């Protein structure tokens, strides 16, 4: 009888084990992929002051949410963070690290305008790439750096989705492009003529117009202030924090 009870308990345990495994398999199939959470913001306390380091990476997300597995910088997160940094009495300066492919034009301009309007010392460093609407973000701080291997793509505004072929649509995009040109040229040393020339060039892209420029080229044309790395950007920020 004891032997029979033992067999019954083993069978019951096996059945419960199979049920648990089946439940776990079902959960794995039904639980959606979790969004990427980027801890790309940190505060550095040093003997020379307190710096907040903010990364702008991936794609600039605008009013439409990107897929959950996309690396993105969300403007609704960045805007209040920047406002808080500007108002904080504990933060002495802000360092922006950029590696972005661009993204939503109006969201990118909103972030760039907020950075340009800050009175706290600000420095940017382009690493990898600062493309498209990433260019206004790169030039918005007080002083700008770019790594020698980093690249920047300058091109006209591109559209996705359905476009209404009406004069008002073309007028809107022309004015939006003018806003970008005006912002970039007023926050860097590049001329409007040179920036427009880079934007409309047909030499670098086989099926499109625009230019891809690298570290030294970006500095030579006045788009970025200096070639440098992390230590150079930090030194420039410490100097402005005095």
QUIMO-V382255 format. One line per field, one symbol per residue. ss: DSSP state (h for helix, s for strand, l for the rest). psi: psi as a letter, one per 40 degrees, with the letter a starting at -180 (. if undefined). burial: # if it has 9 or more other ideal C-beta (glycine too) atoms within 8 Angstrom, else .. Layout:
ss->???
psi->???
burial->???
This chain:
ss->lhhhhhhhhhhhhhhhhhhhhhhhhhhhhhllllllllllssssssllsssssssssssssllllllllllssshhhhhhhhhhhhhlllllssssssssssslhhhhhhhhhhhhllllsssssssssslllhhhhhhlllssssllllssssllllllllllllhhhhhhhhhhhhhhhhhhhhlllllhhhhhhhhhllllllllllsssshhhhhhlllllssllhhhhhhhhhhhll
psi->ddddddddddddddddddddddddddddddhihiihhhgfhihhhieeihhhhhhhibhhhbdhhiidehhihhdeddddddddddeheehdihhhhhgieabhddddddddddddeieihiiihhhcigibeeddddedidiiihideiihhhiihiiiahhhgidddddddddddddddddddeeaeiiddddddddeieddhdfiiiihiicdddddeedidihiaddddddddddee.
burial->...................................#.............#############.....#.#.##.#..##.###.##....#.#############.##########.#.#######..#############.#####..######.............#...#..##.#######.##.#...###.####...#...#######..##.####.###...###.###.##.
